[in-house]
Amino acid sequence: MKRNSTPAEEPAATEKTSPAAQPQLDPITEPAKPPERLVSVVAAVRGALKKAARERTATSWNRLEHQLGSALPSLTTNERVQVLVQVDRSTAGDEPLLSSLLAAGDPHFAYQYYRHVLTALGLDAPDDDEDLRDVVEADAEQVFTDWRFS
């Protein structure tokens, strides 16, 4: 997936799912910096996703919670999205997102929330769930390749 120079339009990315399925995201008021209480969470999640990438393993929030313990407090859906946006904010435009490993490991997350991560990062998200699954699988495989020797 390549980054766009302009952010993707939110309505186009969410038309095909029911409104009840869409989380009500709090705006990220300072996109370059997460809320203070999430700074350490971002670092912990980034580290766990890098480890999963090196191990060539998709993951889920449940696995992250088990792996990170108290370093990953209970988060709202909005906070999870904010954390992943921060995890991938520094990803180069031609590189796949580490958060694709969560989307690959948890299809419910992919269909309900990953689109919001992509949109917040200015990336296009396929409207169709099957197309999104194909993109997520391809991105996860590319993450595995990119992190193989890291």
C-alpha positions in Angstrom: 0.0 0.0 0.0 1.4 3.4 -0.9 0.6 6.6 1.0 -1.3 9.3 -0.7 -0.3 12.9 -0.7 -3.8 13.8 0.5 -5.8 11.9 3.1 -8.3 9.3 2.0 -11.9 10.4 2.4 -13.5 8.8 5.4 -17.1 8.3 3.9 -15.7 6.3 0.9 -13.8 4.0 3.2 -16.8 3.2 5.4 -19.8 3.1 3.1 -20.1 -0.7 2.9 -20.1 -1.5 6.6 -23.0 -0.8 8.9 -22.9 2.5 10.9 -23.2 0.5 14.1 -20.0 -1.3 13.2 -18.0 1.9 12.9 -16.2 3.1 16.1 -16.8 6.7 17.0 -13.2 7.9 16.9 -12.1 10.7 19.0 -10.1 13.2 16.9 -6.3 13.0 17.4 -5.7 16.6 18.2 -1.9 16.4 17.8 -1.3 13.7 15.2 2.5 13.7 15.6 2.2 13.0 19.3 0.0 10.5 21.2 -1.8 11.4 24.4 0.7 11.2 27.3 -0.8 8.1 28.8 -0.4 6.2 25.5 3.3 7.0 24.8 4.6 3.9 26.6 1.8 1.8 25.1 2.9 2.9 21.6 6.5 1.8 22.3 5.4 -1.5 23.8 3.0 -2.3 20.9 5.6 -1.3 18.3 8.2 -3.6 20.0 5.7 -6.5 20.1 4.8 -6.1 16.5 8.4 -5.9 15.4 9.0 -9.2 17.4 6.0 -10.8 15.6 7.3 -9.6 12.3 10.8 -11.2 12.9 9.0 -14.4 14.0 6.8 -14.3 10.9 3.6 -14.4 13.0 0.4 -12.5 12.8 -1.1 -11.5 16.1 -4.2 -10.2 17.9 -5.0 -7.8 20.7 -5.6 -10.7 23.0 -2.1 -12.1 22.2 -0.6 -8.6 22.7 -2.4 -8.2 26.1 -1.0 -11.6 27.2 2.5 -10.9 25.9 2.8 -7.3 27.2 0.9 -7.7 30.5 0.7 -4.5 32.4 2.5 -2.6 29.6 -0.7 -2.8 27.7 -3.6 -1.5 29.8 -7.2 -2.0 28.8 -7.8 0.4 25.9 -10.9 1.6 24.2 -11.3 1.0 20.5 -10.4 4.6 19.8 -7.2 4.3 21.9 -6.3 1.1 20.0 -6.6 2.9 16.7 -4.6 5.9 18.0 -1.9 3.6 19.3 -1.6 1.9 15.9 -1.6 5.2 14.0 1.3 6.2 16.2 3.1 2.8 15.7 2.9 3.2 11.9 3.2 7.0 11.6 7.0 6.8 10.8 6.6 3.9 8.3 7.9 5.0 4.9 5.2 5.5 2.3 6.3 2.5 0.2 6.5 0.1 3.2 3.7 -2.1 4.7 2.4 -1.2 8.1 3.4 -3.2 11.2 -0.3 -3.0 12.2 -1.1 -5.2 9.2 0.0 -8.0 11.5 -2.9 -7.3 13.8 -5.3 -7.1 10.9 -4.0 -10.4 9.5 -4.2 -12.1 12.9 -7.7 -10.8 13.8 -10.1 -10.4 10.8 -12.7 -8.8 13.1 -10.2 -6.1 13.8 -9.3 -5.7 10.1 -12.8 -5.2 9.0 -14.0 -3.0 11.9 -11.0 -0.8 12.7 -8.0 -1.3 10.4 -9.7 0.9 7.8 -9.6 3.7 10.4 -5.9 3.3 10.9 -5.3 3.4 7.2 -7.5 6.5 6.8 -5.8 8.3 9.7 -2.5 7.7 8.0 -3.8 9.0 4.7 -3.9 5.6 3.0 -6.7 4.2 0.9 -8.6 1.2 2.3 -10.5 -1.0 -0.1 -14.3 -0.8 0.4 -14.8 -4.5 -0.1 -13.9 -6.8 2.8 -12.4 -9.4 0.5 -10.2 -6.8 -1.2 -9.2 -5.6 2.2 -8.3 -9.1 3.3 -6.1 -9.5 0.2 -4.3 -6.3 0.9 -3.8 -7.2 4.6 -2.4 -10.6 3.7 0.0 -9.2 1.1 1.1 -6.4 3.5 1.7 -8.9 6.3 3.8 -11.1 4.0 5.8 -8.1 3.0 6.3 -7.1 6.7 7.6 -10.7 7.3 10.0 -10.3 4.4 11.2 -6.8 5.4 11.8 -7.8 9.1 13.3 -11.2 8.4 16.9 -10.1 9.2 16.2 -7.2 11.5 
